[in-house]
Amino acid sequence: AFGIVPEDCRKDVVDNVVKNIITDNNGKVSCGVIGISHLLRTLTANGYGDVAYLIATNTAYPSWGYMVGHGATTVWELWNGDTANPAMNSGNHVMLLGDLLAWCFQDLAGIRNAEGSAGYSRLDMKPDFSIQELDSVSASYKTPHGTVVSRWKKDLERLLWTVTLPQGVTADCHLPDGTVRKIKEGTTTISAEMPVKEQFGGYVVD
């Protein structure tokens, strides 16, 4: 997350994090308050948006879905808040929410302030369209300039993405084929082809 891993070790470190989640912890959260603050966005930034999505939508313990399934209307202080000692268990502990909401807005909807931009005057919009289980997203975010809206839906062949920008705001929209489309204020609808994936013997090949 902080860029402190030497580049020649980065892939090994990322692979170890994914192994810890998938193999050692059966696809569940494997960290606490500090790690969860960066986990989903870092997984996505390193090509594992599908693993981030698995964690975000999990309903087995430990997960946010487990909390919801056991009556939580706010975030517990502990993953096992339903069985932990009440003396050490806040019923409204936003820290354990981690980067879930930021991940939803930035990596799913693509609403991200561009580097060097002040107050979302320029956006660098790069939703993770590669998550196979996710076929649509709709989000809006109130910026100092007005409300930004990002809505997209896709199937195996085509993406339809509608973006609304406030007056004076511009955005670079990253499409599945790697191209970037620059858009200005108002509502823009982009239609693009999804990359073709061919399946051979149970393996999906780009």
C-alpha positions as CSV (number, residue, x, y, z in Angstrom):
1,A,0.0,0.0,0.0
2,F,2.8,2.4,0.8
3,G,5.3,1.4,-1.9
4,I,8.0,0.3,0.6
5,V,8.4,-3.2,-0.9
6,P,11.3,-3.5,-3.3
7,E,10.0,-3.9,-6.9
8,D,11.7,-7.2,-7.4
9,C,9.9,-8.6,-4.3
10,R,6.5,-7.0,-4.9
11,K,4.9,-9.9,-6.7
12,D,6.0,-12.4,-4.1
13,V,4.6,-10.2,-1.3
14,V,1.3,-9.7,-3.1
15,D,1.0,-13.4,-3.8
16,N,1.7,-14.2,-0.2
17,V,-1.1,-11.9,0.9
18,V,-3.5,-13.6,-1.5
19,K,-2.4,-17.0,-0.3
20,N,-3.0,-15.9,3.3
21,I,-6.6,-14.9,2.4
22,I,-7.6,-17.7,0.0
23,T,-5.6,-20.8,1.2
24,D,-4.9,-20.1,4.8
25,N,-8.2,-18.4,5.7
26,N,-10.6,-19.9,3.2
27,G,-11.3,-16.7,1.4
28,K,-12.0,-14.6,4.6
29,V,-10.5,-11.5,6.2
30,S,-7.1,-12.3,7.7
31,C,-6.3,-9.0,9.4
32,G,-7.5,-6.5,11.9
33,V,-8.2,-2.8,12.2
34,I,-4.8,-1.6,10.7
35,G,-4.7,-4.0,7.7
36,I,-8.3,-3.6,6.8
37,S,-7.7,0.1,6.2
38,H,-5.8,-0.7,3.0
39,L,-6.6,-4.3,2.1
40,L,-9.3,-4.0,-0.6
41,R,-7.8,-1.1,-2.5
42,T,-4.3,-2.6,-2.4
43,L,-5.6,-6.0,-3.6
44,T,-7.3,-4.2,-6.5
45,A,-4.3,-2.1,-7.4
46,N,-2.3,-5.3,-7.7
47,G,-4.7,-7.1,-10.0
48,Y,-6.8,-9.0,-7.4
49,G,-10.1,-7.1,-7.5
50,D,-11.9,-10.4,-7.5
51,V,-10.3,-11.3,-4.1
52,A,-11.3,-7.9,-2.8
53,Y,-14.8,-8.5,-4.0
54,L,-14.9,-11.9,-2.3
55,I,-14.0,-10.3,1.0
56,A,-16.5,-7.4,0.6
57,T,-19.4,-9.8,-0.2
58,N,-18.6,-12.6,2.2
59,T,-21.2,-13.5,4.8
60,A,-19.2,-16.1,6.8
61,Y,-17.3,-15.1,9.9
62,P,-15.3,-12.9,10.0
63,S,-16.9,-10.5,7.6
64,W,-19.0,-7.4,7.3
65,G,-21.7,-9.6,5.9
66,Y,-21.6,-11.7,9.0
67,M,-22.3,-8.6,11.1
68,V,-25.3,-7.7,8.9
69,G,-26.6,-11.3,9.1
70,H,-26.4,-11.2,12.8
71,G,-28.4,-8.1,13.3
72,A,-25.8,-5.3,13.1
73,T,-26.9,-1.9,11.9
74,T,-23.5,-0.4,12.6
75,V,-20.0,-1.8,12.5
76,W,-18.8,-3.7,15.5
77,E,-15.4,-3.1,17.2
78,L,-14.6,-6.9,16.9
79,W,-15.4,-9.3,14.1
80,N,-17.0,-11.6,16.7
81,G,-19.0,-8.8,18.2
82,D,-22.0,-11.0,18.7
83,T,-20.1,-13.3,21.1
84,A,-17.4,-11.1,22.5
85,N,-17.3,-9.5,26.0
86,P,-19.6,-6.4,25.8
87,A,-17.0,-4.5,27.9
88,M,-14.6,-4.6,24.9
89,N,-17.0,-4.2,22.0
90,S,-18.2,-0.9,20.7
91,G,-21.4,-1.2,18.7
92,N,-20.4,1.6,16.3
93,H,-16.7,1.3,15.4
94,V,-16.1,2.9,12.1
95,M,-12.4,1.9,12.0
96,L,-13.2,-1.8,11.3
97,L,-15.1,-0.6,8.2
98,G,-11.7,-0.1,6.8
99,D,-11.5,1.0,3.2
100,L,-14.7,-0.7,2.1
101,L,-16.5,2.5,1.2
102,A,-13.5,4.2,-0.4
103,W,-13.0,0.9,-2.4
104,C,-16.6,1.0,-3.6
105,F,-16.4,4.6,-4.8
106,Q,-12.9,4.6,-6.2
107,D,-12.4,1.0,-7.5
108,L,-15.9,-0.1,-8.4
109,A,-17.5,3.2,-9.5
110,G,-14.2,4.8,-10.5
111,I,-14.8,8.1,-8.7
112,R,-11.3,9.1,-7.9
113,N,-9.6,12.5,-7.5
114,A,-6.8,12.8,-10.1
115,E,-3.3,13.2,-8.8
116,G,-2.4,16.9,-8.4
117,S,-6.1,17.9,-8.6
118,A,-7.8,20.0,-5.9
119,G,-11.2,19.0,-4.7
120,Y,-12.2,16.7,-7.6
121,S,-11.8,19.3,-10.3
122,R,-10.1,16.5,-12.4
123,L,-11.0,12.8,-12.0
124,D,-9.1,9.8,-12.9
125,M,-11.9,7.2,-13.4
126,K,-10.7,3.6,-13.6
127,P,-13.4,1.2,-12.4
128,D,-12.4,-2.5,-12.1
129,F,-14.5,-4.0,-14.8
130,S,-12.7,-7.3,-14.5
131,I,-14.6,-8.7,-11.6
132,Q,-16.7,-11.4,-13.2
133,E,-19.4,-11.6,-10.5
134,L,-20.1,-7.9,-10.7
135,D,-22.2,-6.8,-13.7
136,S,-23.4,-3.3,-12.6
137,V,-22.5,-0.4,-10.3
138,S,-24.3,2.9,-9.6
139,A,-22.7,5.5,-7.3
140,S,-22.8,9.3,-6.7
141,Y,-20.4,11.5,-4.7
142,K,-20.8,15.1,-3.6
143,T,-17.7,17.1,-4.4
144,P,-17.0,20.8,-3.8
145,H,-18.0,21.4,-7.4
146,G,-21.2,19.4,-7.4
147,T,-22.3,15.7,-7.6
148,V,-20.3,13.2,-9.7
149,V,-22.3,10.2,-10.9
150,S,-20.9,7.0,-12.3
151,R,-23.2,4.2,-13.5
152,W,-22.1,1.2,-15.5
153,K,-23.4,-2.2,-16.6
154,K,-21.7,-4.9,-18.6
155,D,-22.1,-8.4,-20.0
156,L,-19.5,-10.6,-21.6
157,E,-19.5,-8.5,-24.8
158,R,-20.2,-4.9,-24.0
159,L,-19.9,-2.2,-21.4
160,L,-22.3,0.8,-21.1
161,W,-21.0,3.5,-18.8
162,T,-22.7,6.8,-18.0
163,V,-20.8,9.5,-16.2
164,T,-22.2,12.9,-15.0
165,L,-19.7,15.6,-14.1
166,P,-20.4,19.0,-12.5
167,Q,-19.6,22.3,-14.3
168,G,-15.9,22.9,-14.8
169,V,-14.9,19.3,-14.0
170,T,-13.1,16.9,-16.4
171,A,-12.3,13.2,-16.2
172,D,-10.1,10.6,-17.8
173,C,-12.2,7.5,-18.2
174,H,-10.2,4.3,-18.5
175,L,-11.9,1.7,-20.7
176,P,-11.5,-2.1,-20.6
177,D,-9.2,-2.2,-23.6
178,G,-6.7,0.1,-22.0
179,T,-7.7,3.3,-23.9
180,V,-8.6,6.5,-22.1
181,R,-11.4,8.8,-23.1
182,K,-11.4,12.4,-21.8
183,I,-14.8,13.9,-21.0
184,K,-16.1,17.2,-19.8
185,E,-19.0,18.5,-17.7
186,G,-22.4,17.2,-18.3
187,T,-23.6,13.6,-18.9
188,T,-21.6,11.3,-21.2
189,T,-22.5,7.7,-22.1
190,I,-19.7,5.5,-23.3
191,S,-20.2,2.2,-25.1
192,A,-17.2,-0.1,-25.3
193,E,-16.4,-3.7,-26.0
194,M,-15.3,-6.0,-23.2
195,P,-12.1,-8.0,-23.7
196,V,-12.7,-11.4,-25.1
197,K,-12.0,-14.3,-22.7
198,E,-11.9,-17.8,-24.1
199,Q,-12.3,-20.8,-21.9
200,F,-10.2,-23.9,-22.3
201,G,-10.6,-26.9,-20.1
202,G,-11.9,-24.9,-17.1
203,Y,-9.3,-22.2,-17.4
204,V,-10.2,-18.7,-18.6
205,V,-7.5,-17.2,-20.9
206,D,-7.3,-13.5,-21.8
